[in-house]
Amino acid sequence: MDVEARLDAVYAPSEDIVARSIEGELIIVPLVAGIGDFEDELYSLNETGKAVWDRLDGKKSLKEVLAELSAEFDAPAGEIEKDLIGLVEELLRRRILVAVG
């Protein structure tokens, strides 16, 4: 499934998953078949991925999330944008994230 994340779009976690923070990692558990990776039942995000996840609240646009991440992390804005878009597109493909509105 080809998915393209847009900076003007708003994204939120799917209602078909449960996410919990365990020892600095975010663990995502699908509640229905077909969510996530067919080979893995759990999906995890490291500390940086969790910083992105925590901002995908269904209220902020991806552009707003990018601005917050750029202010927080010491990395070139282009690199942060590329990583953000890549992660969001992966989570959309796996139906862990959904577009809002």
C-alpha positions as CSV (number, residue, x, y, z in Angstrom):
1,M,0.0,0.0,0.0
2,D,1.5,3.3,-1.1
3,V,1.0,6.0,1.4
4,E,2.3,9.6,1.4
5,A,2.5,11.7,4.5
6,R,1.6,15.4,4.1
7,L,2.9,18.2,6.3
8,D,-0.5,19.9,6.4
9,A,-2.3,16.7,7.5
10,V,-3.1,15.7,11.1
11,Y,-2.4,12.1,12.3
12,A,-3.4,10.1,15.4
13,P,-2.9,6.6,16.7
14,S,-5.4,4.0,15.3
15,E,-8.1,2.9,17.7
16,D,-7.1,-0.6,16.8
17,I,-3.8,-0.5,18.8
18,V,-2.7,-0.2,22.4
19,A,0.6,1.6,23.1
20,R,2.6,1.5,26.4
21,S,5.9,2.9,27.4
22,I,8.2,0.2,28.9
23,E,11.8,1.0,30.0
24,G,12.2,4.0,27.6
25,E,10.6,2.2,24.6
26,L,7.1,2.5,23.3
27,I,5.5,-0.8,22.6
28,I,2.6,-0.9,20.2
29,V,0.2,-3.9,20.3
30,P,-2.4,-4.5,17.5
31,L,-5.9,-5.3,18.8
32,V,-7.2,-6.6,15.5
33,A,-5.7,-8.8,12.7
34,G,-3.9,-7.0,9.9
35,I,-2.5,-4.2,11.9
36,G,1.3,-3.8,12.1
37,D,3.7,-6.3,10.6
38,F,2.4,-9.7,9.7
39,E,5.6,-11.3,11.0
40,D,5.7,-9.4,14.3
41,E,2.9,-9.0,16.8
42,L,4.5,-6.1,18.6
43,Y,6.0,-2.9,17.2
44,S,8.4,-0.8,19.2
45,L,9.7,2.8,18.9
46,N,12.9,4.0,20.5
47,E,13.2,7.3,22.5
48,T,13.3,9.4,19.4
49,G,10.3,7.5,17.8
50,K,8.4,8.0,21.1
51,A,9.1,11.8,20.9
52,V,7.4,11.8,17.5
53,W,4.5,9.4,18.7
54,D,3.8,11.6,21.7
55,R,3.1,14.6,19.4
56,L,0.8,12.7,16.9
57,D,-2.2,13.5,19.0
58,G,-4.8,14.1,16.3
59,K,-4.7,17.9,16.9
60,K,-1.3,19.1,15.5
61,S,-0.4,19.1,11.8
62,L,2.7,17.3,10.8
63,K,4.2,20.7,10.1
64,E,3.6,21.7,13.8
65,V,5.1,18.4,14.9
66,L,8.2,19.1,12.7
67,A,8.6,22.6,14.3
68,E,8.5,21.2,17.8
69,L,11.0,18.4,17.0
70,S,13.3,20.9,15.3
71,A,13.3,23.1,18.4
72,E,14.0,20.1,20.7
73,F,16.6,18.1,18.7
74,D,20.0,19.4,17.5
75,A,19.9,18.2,13.9
76,P,19.4,19.8,10.5
77,A,15.7,20.6,9.8
78,G,15.9,18.7,6.5
79,E,17.1,15.5,8.3
80,I,14.4,15.8,10.9
81,E,11.7,16.3,8.2
82,K,13.0,13.3,6.2
83,D,13.0,11.0,9.3
84,L,9.6,12.3,10.5
85,I,8.0,11.7,7.1
86,G,9.6,8.3,6.8
87,L,8.3,7.2,10.2
88,V,4.8,8.5,9.7
89,E,4.5,6.8,6.3
90,E,5.7,3.5,7.8
91,L,3.2,3.8,10.6
92,L,0.4,4.7,8.1
93,R,1.3,1.7,5.9
94,R,1.0,-0.6,9.0
95,R,-2.3,1.1,10.0
96,I,-0.8,2.1,13.3
97,L,-1.5,5.7,12.6
98,V,-4.5,7.2,10.8
99,A,-5.2,10.5,9.2
100,V,-7.7,12.7,11.1
101,G,-10.3,14.8,9.4
